[in-house]
Amino acid sequence: MTAVYVSDFETKTGITAEQKAWDIAATVCDPEIPVLTIEDLGILRSVRLFDDGGPVPAVQVTITPTYSGCPAMDAIRDDLKAAFHKEGYPSVHVELVLSPAWTTDWMTEAGKAKLREYGIAPPSGRAALGHNGPVRLSLAVKCPQCSSLNTKELTRFGSTSCKALYVCQDCREPFDYFKVL
């Protein structure tokens, strides 16, 4: 697969064809948390254009699921294909890669802010990649409604496997917490 460069587009806009393709992929939202794009989540790993003999370049998109059994991957794949087809790219290949495993460290700061605004506490702290030491202590989770740290975990698994269900002891509101992975 050789990269294809659409020089006329690049000349007119100053934007590379690869950047345009990335921008198209980056508009796709997570079906479980629709305020986040797959770029915000950090699951969009790469977008490549290549010549497959057609009149326009083919697209190769690589994504990493938040966990290996994530049910949203089929919907994300379909949404990526639809987004590229809408922009005139008929040949779109979506590849799922499991290694390296996704981590909440890949989430953008903008994505974490969107979670907070949506009422989901964003992950706090950093993932323990390759951690071999003592067990980490849990830190308080800030309530996305009133910002209190007086919160309590109700259940380790919330509306999706990526989230835990918490309740604020001050405002009494339940909320999801996007777990650090």
Buried (B, 14 or more C-beta within 10 A) or exposed (E): EEEBEBEEEBEEEEEBBBEBBBEBBBBBBBBBBEBBBBBBBBBBBBBBBBEBEEEBBBBBBBBBBBBEEBEBBEBBBEBBBEBBEEBEBEBBBBEBEEEEBBBBEBBBEEBBEBBBEBBBBBBBEEBEEEEEEEEEEEEEBBBBBEEBEEBEEEEEEBEBBBBBBBBBEEBEBBBBBBBBB
